[in-house]
Structures are given as structure tokens and as C-alpha cells.
Amino acid sequence: MLGIESTCDETGVALVRGRTLLADVTATSMDEFARYGGIVPEIASRAHLEALVPTLNAALAKAGVTLDDVDAIAVAAGPGLIGSLTVGTAGAKALAVATGRPVYGVNHVIGHVAVDELVHGPFPPSFIALVVSGGHTSLLSVTDIATGVVELGSTLDDAAGEAFDKVGRLLDLPYPGGPYVDRLAQQGNRGAIRFPRGLSAGKDKDRYRYDFSFSGLKTAVARYVESLQDEGVPLPKEDIAASFSEAVNDVLTRKALEACQYLGADTLVIGGGFSANSRLRELAQERAGEFGVEVRIPPIRFCTDNGAMIAALGSAMLRAGVAPSALDFSNDSGMSLSQPSV
């Protein structure tokens, strides 16, 4: 299975045989966006155009195969930036026509879960998945990664990774702020400041059991920073980062593990760019025993966008006997997380 990922700022191409990864090559345009403080869609699209063919050739060479050896092609059809998606799907369709192989337009976010099979082996019959990134924070109930995914809840405003980037800007950290806030948090006191836990108390906890909200938390951090600046007091950046990180990860892990408890699942799979966060990994493992749950998190190299996750999901489609996508399938920048493929 050849997998192509081009939803945002990474161009990823990988080859998978069954659940075995043969090659995974990624080209990133992240450095080009540092001066803008965020992704510029047009620049990202052009970067994909320049990187797709060289990345494909590098992956084939690394795997020691040719296009003749490829049985099927999987490509991210959404969610993502529409221009970036178009580059990847156009390339995948061209390869499908040229080789006569079937093509699968798959869900990028579900791919963040599927990639775990390449590391930890087959999934159990049912499990809960937490997908956390700069654009997504969602809880999924999964009975089959290719055909049985149900979205239980998601963020009502900012995603976890997005909130980290915004707090990074408040603390005058480089872009993207997430990794810098994470490293700073490791040096601070998690209990120094009591920041709010969104949708985690009272009626909100019952009404939004599986949903998340980080906008209010981000605002609370902003007000705290502004109040100290108005007083001329130096910012305790380490403590702010640690307390903010604890608020985010407390909510993420508590809701995910409670979902496992409510639905009788004994496995939690965590994926997405934010799953690289050190405190999320630590806290999830700490609390897993309390709920009798096994936590599976892929290595950091598979957390950010990559071709391996798309190839892994495509491979699961083949195993499940899912029909390929029609060649005229459309990209969907807001693709439902209950839709593994087009």
C-alpha cells in the first residue's frame, strides 16, 4: 500500500505491507511559516507541489520497490487545507491512472489512530481513541478502524494543540509554540496557578461528557499574563506553562479514560500531533491503572502528519474488503470523523 499525506504542511509518502512499514519519508514546509506565526495555505500548497515527486521517489528507493510493486494507493482526502489536499489527491489519482491500481481517499484524522497498528500490532475488537492535534481534539469509539468509527465528542472551540500555540505567543515563544510550551512546562510548578478545566464540572460535565473546550482556558492565561504585565511583575513563564499544560492534559486524560469506563473499553489509543506532549503521555499512563485501561501511543515520529498513517489506514481498508474510491472523488476539508474513507 502506497500512502500519500498532504493535508497541511507535511508532504508524506510511505509504503506498508500488511502491518509492516517498509519506508516513510516526510518533507516539511514548517520552517517557512515561522515568520508568519501560522500556516499560510497558498505557501503550503506550493510546497507540496515541489515536494511530492521527490518524496515519492525517495520512499520507493528506501523501500527497495517500484511502482509496479504497489497494489493500491491511499491518500488523505480530508480533513485539511483544500489546496494542500488537492495536490496529494491529484498526484494519487494520476498514479492510479498510470498504474491501473485502485485508490482510496481516506480520513487523515483516523489515520492518526491507524498508524498505531504499525507499532503495537492489531487493534482489539473495540477501543476508545483520543485524537489531539493543532486542528482536532476528538474522542472516537472504534470497533473497526476501516468501517466502524463513531465520533463521541470533539472540541467546541480551540483544539488542544491550537491552544498551546496561542499560549506560546502570549509567552513570546517561537512558532509553533506547542513544543516550546511543553519544554518550559517541565521546569515549572503544575500547581502554581489554578486555571479552569472547561466542560468538566456541574451541568456542563453531564451535557458535554465527551466534548472539550479550551478557549476559556486560553483567555484565563491571557488575563493572568496581562495582569502581571500591568503590575510590572516579571512573568513566571515556567509556572504559567506548567499550570496551563496541567489544565489541558487533566481534561484530556480524564475524559478519555472516563469514556473507556462508560463504554466498557479496556484500551485507549492516543494519536495526533499533540500526542507528542510529554505530560499527556505521562498523565495518561499514570491514570490508566485507576481505570484498568491499556494506553497505546505511537512513537513521536508517528505523531505529526506522515505518509505511514495514510498507508496504514489504506491497508486496513484492503483487509476489511472496503471498495476503492471512485476516481472522481472530491476532497472534503471538513470530512466527518465517522467517515474513514470516501
TIKE-487753 format. One line per 2 residues: number of its first residue (from 1); for each residue x, y, z of C-alpha. Coordinates in Angstrom, 2 decimals. Example, Ala and Ser with C-alpha at 12.3 -4.5 7.8 and 13.67 -1.06 7.14 Angstrom:
<atoms>
1) 12.30 -4.50 7.80  13.67 -1.06 7.14
</atoms>
This chain:
<atoms>
1) 0.00 0.00 0.00  1.36 3.39 -1.03
3) 0.22 6.20 1.28  0.27 9.92 0.48
5) -0.30 12.65 3.08  -0.64 16.35 2.16
7) -3.27 17.87 4.43  -1.30 20.81 5.81
9) 2.44 21.49 5.90  3.97 17.99 5.65
11) 4.32 16.03 2.42  4.49 12.39 3.48
13) 4.85 9.25 1.38  5.11 5.74 2.83
15) 4.86 2.10 1.81  3.29 -0.56 4.01
17) 2.95 -4.30 3.52  0.15 -5.53 5.76
19) 1.06 -4.01 9.13  4.76 -3.74 8.32
21) 6.25 -0.37 7.45  8.70 -0.54 4.54
23) 9.50 3.16 4.17  8.29 6.50 5.45
25) 9.64 9.79 4.06  8.42 13.27 5.01
27) 9.20 16.73 3.66  8.03 19.65 5.78
29) 7.45 23.32 4.99  7.06 24.29 8.68
31) 10.16 26.50 8.71  8.62 28.70 6.02
33) 5.78 29.72 8.35  7.77 30.77 11.42
35) 7.85 34.44 10.35  4.06 34.45 9.82
37) 3.23 32.83 13.16  0.98 30.28 11.43
39) 0.30 28.28 8.28  -0.19 30.19 5.01
41) -2.34 27.85 2.83  -1.01 29.06 -0.54
43) 2.61 28.60 0.51  1.79 25.15 1.89
45) 0.14 24.11 -1.39  3.13 25.22 -3.46
47) 5.50 23.40 -1.11  3.52 20.17 -1.67
49) 3.78 20.65 -5.44  7.55 20.91 -5.18
51) 7.98 18.04 -2.71  5.54 15.34 -3.83
53) 7.52 13.65 -6.63  10.93 13.78 -4.87
55) 9.35 12.42 -1.67  7.64 9.63 -3.62
57) 10.91 8.66 -5.32  12.76 8.70 -2.00
59) 10.17 6.43 -0.37  10.24 3.92 -3.25
61) 14.03 3.84 -3.15  14.10 3.40 0.63
63) 11.63 0.51 0.45  13.52 -1.07 -2.45
65) 10.40 -1.31 -4.63  8.98 0.27 -7.77
67) 5.51 1.49 -8.67  4.96 -1.91 -10.35
69) 5.10 -3.50 -6.88  2.36 -1.27 -5.49
71) -1.03 -3.00 -5.11  -3.11 0.05 -4.12
73) -2.81 3.72 -3.26  -4.22 5.58 -0.27
75) -4.33 9.35 0.00  -5.66 11.77 2.59
77) -8.94 13.20 1.24  -9.69 15.29 4.34
79) -9.93 16.98 6.75  -7.29 19.56 5.86
81) -6.46 22.61 3.80  -8.26 22.29 0.48
83) -5.30 23.40 -1.63  -2.90 21.05 0.12
85) -5.37 18.17 -0.13  -5.78 18.79 -3.85
87) -2.07 18.37 -4.54  -1.97 14.98 -2.82
89) -5.18 13.60 -4.29  -4.30 14.80 -7.80
91) -0.97 13.02 -7.50  -2.60 9.85 -6.17
93) -5.23 9.82 -8.94  -2.52 10.32 -11.58
95) -0.58 7.37 -10.18  -3.76 5.26 -10.06
97) -4.48 6.00 -13.74  -0.88 5.39 -14.78
99) -0.52 2.08 -12.91  -4.08 0.77 -13.10
101) -4.16 0.40 -9.32  -7.15 1.25 -7.10
103) -7.10 4.41 -4.99  -8.58 5.00 -1.53
105) -9.39 8.52 -0.35  -9.07 8.17 3.43
107) -9.65 10.24 6.54  -6.49 11.98 7.70
109) -7.56 12.17 11.36  -8.45 8.47 11.58
111) -5.04 7.80 10.06  -3.51 9.22 13.25
113) -5.11 6.27 15.04  -4.45 3.63 12.36
115) -0.69 4.20 12.43  -0.53 2.64 15.90
117) -1.05 -0.80 14.33  2.33 -0.47 12.65
119) 3.91 -0.23 16.10  1.80 -2.17 18.58
121) 0.07 -4.68 16.30  -3.63 -5.38 15.64
123) -6.26 -3.41 17.49  -8.61 -5.10 19.96
125) -12.24 -5.69 18.84  -13.25 -2.31 20.30
127) -11.43 0.63 21.85  -11.56 4.37 22.50
129) -9.33 6.74 20.52  -8.29 10.25 21.51
131) -7.03 12.31 18.56  -5.32 15.54 19.61
133) -3.57 17.99 17.29  -3.39 21.62 16.26
135) -6.73 21.35 14.49  -8.54 18.45 16.13
137) -9.42 17.22 19.60  -11.85 14.32 19.33
139) -12.94 11.19 21.17  -13.80 8.22 18.96
141) -15.40 4.85 19.63  -13.84 2.28 17.30
143) -14.99 -1.26 16.50  -13.13 -1.43 13.16
145) -10.65 1.22 12.07  -11.76 0.82 8.44
147) -15.53 0.63 8.85  -16.62 1.19 12.45
149) -15.66 4.64 13.77  -18.11 6.81 15.72
151) -17.26 10.30 16.95  -18.32 10.64 20.58
153) -17.29 14.25 21.02  -14.89 16.97 19.95
155) -13.69 20.44 20.82  -16.31 23.17 20.71
157) -13.69 25.84 20.00  -9.88 25.68 20.14
159) -8.12 22.35 19.71  -5.54 21.38 22.34
161) -2.57 21.99 20.06  -4.05 25.28 18.89
163) -4.40 26.45 22.50  -0.76 25.56 23.16
165) 0.37 27.59 20.14  -1.68 30.59 21.28
167) -0.29 30.44 24.80  3.16 30.15 23.25
169) 2.56 33.52 21.59  1.38 35.02 24.90
171) 4.67 33.90 26.45  6.66 35.24 23.48
173) 7.89 31.79 22.45  8.89 30.78 18.88
175) 6.36 29.29 16.45  4.99 26.65 16.67
177) 4.54 27.25 20.36  3.39 23.77 21.42
179) 6.79 22.08 21.80  8.28 25.17 23.47
181) 5.44 25.39 26.00  5.85 21.68 26.70
183) 9.57 22.04 27.40  9.01 25.14 29.53
185) 6.28 23.36 31.49  8.70 20.64 32.54
187) 10.62 23.27 34.53  7.60 24.77 36.31
189) 5.19 24.06 39.17  1.97 22.46 37.85
191) 0.01 23.59 40.89  1.22 27.18 40.97
193) -1.85 28.61 39.21  -5.33 27.11 39.17
195) -6.50 27.57 35.60  -10.06 26.45 34.63
197) -10.95 22.99 33.29  -13.52 23.54 30.54
199) -16.74 21.46 30.45  -15.60 19.42 33.45
201) -17.99 20.43 36.23  -21.69 20.66 37.01
203) -24.21 20.60 34.19  -21.50 21.08 31.57
205) -19.86 17.80 32.60  -23.13 15.92 32.01
207) -24.22 17.80 28.89  -20.77 17.77 27.23
209) -19.44 14.50 28.62  -17.24 13.77 25.60
211) -16.63 17.33 24.38  -13.77 19.74 25.04
213) -13.34 23.50 25.29  -10.01 25.30 25.62
215) -10.94 28.83 24.57  -11.85 29.89 28.11
217) -8.60 28.43 29.43  -6.60 30.35 26.83
219) -8.43 33.54 27.82  -7.69 32.90 31.50
221) -3.99 32.58 30.73  -4.11 35.79 28.68
223) -5.77 37.71 31.53  -3.27 36.34 34.04
225) -0.35 37.41 31.84  -1.87 40.86 31.23
227) -2.48 41.42 34.95  1.16 40.73 35.79
229) 2.38 42.90 32.93  0.14 45.77 34.09
231) 1.69 45.48 37.55  5.19 45.37 36.08
233) 5.81 41.94 37.59  8.13 39.52 35.71
235) 6.24 36.61 34.19  6.84 33.24 35.87
237) 6.80 31.61 32.42  7.70 28.15 33.67
239) 4.85 28.09 36.21  2.36 29.54 33.71
241) 3.30 26.91 31.13  3.19 24.07 33.67
243) -0.17 25.12 35.15  -1.70 25.65 31.71
245) -0.35 22.29 30.47  -1.76 20.53 33.51
247) -5.22 22.04 32.91  -5.28 20.83 29.30
249) -3.93 17.36 29.98  -6.06 16.84 33.07
251) -9.19 17.31 30.94  -7.93 15.25 28.01
253) -6.92 12.21 30.04  -9.84 12.31 32.45
255) -12.49 12.47 29.71  -10.79 9.86 27.55
257) -10.42 7.35 30.36  -13.94 8.01 31.62
259) -15.18 7.27 28.08  -13.39 3.92 28.31
261) -15.11 3.26 31.62  -18.59 4.32 30.45
263) -18.39 2.28 27.24  -16.59 -0.76 28.65
265) -13.41 -0.40 26.59  -10.13 -1.59 28.07
267) -7.85 0.08 25.50  -7.21 3.77 24.78
269) -5.27 4.76 21.67  -3.91 8.32 21.58
271) -2.73 9.89 18.32  -2.19 13.20 16.56
273) 0.49 15.85 16.72  -0.29 16.81 20.31
275) 0.18 13.20 21.46  3.90 14.03 21.44
277) 3.26 16.20 24.52  5.31 14.80 27.41
279) 2.75 15.50 30.14  -0.11 13.97 28.15
281) 1.87 10.75 27.75  2.90 10.72 31.40
283) -0.52 11.53 32.86  -2.38 9.07 30.61
285) -0.13 6.24 31.77  -0.38 7.33 35.40
287) -4.18 7.28 35.34  -4.60 4.18 33.19
289) -4.27 1.82 36.14  -7.02 3.65 38.02
291) -9.41 2.79 35.19  -7.96 -0.63 34.28
293) -7.12 0.56 30.78  -4.18 -0.11 28.48
295) -2.88 3.06 26.83  -1.32 2.84 23.37
297) 0.56 5.85 21.99  2.75 5.56 18.88
299) 6.33 6.89 18.94  6.79 10.63 18.46
301) 7.93 10.17 14.83  4.37 8.99 14.02
303) 2.58 11.78 15.91  2.99 14.53 13.35
305) 1.48 14.15 9.86  3.16 11.37 7.87
307) 2.54 9.00 4.97  2.72 5.92 7.21
309) -0.60 6.71 8.87  -2.32 7.03 5.50
311) -0.78 3.81 4.21  -1.75 2.03 7.44
313) -5.38 3.11 7.09  -5.37 2.15 3.41
315) -4.01 -1.26 4.32  -6.81 -1.68 6.86
317) -9.29 -0.82 4.09  -7.93 -3.65 1.96
319) -8.08 -6.14 4.84  -11.68 -5.16 5.57
321) -12.71 -5.54 1.92  -13.73 -1.90 1.58
323) -14.39 -0.88 -2.02  -11.90 1.61 -3.52
325) -12.93 5.21 -4.07  -14.14 6.35 -7.47
327) -11.52 8.28 -9.42  -13.67 11.40 -9.39
329) -13.95 11.55 -5.58  -13.79 15.03 -4.08
331) -11.68 16.35 -1.25  -13.53 17.28 1.92
333) -11.80 19.85 4.14  -14.35 19.14 6.88
335) -14.55 15.35 6.45  -16.59 13.69 9.20
337) -14.63 11.62 11.66  -17.30 8.93 11.36
339) -16.25 8.50 7.72  -12.97 6.53 7.45
341) -12.89 6.71 3.64  -14.58 8.24 0.60
</atoms>
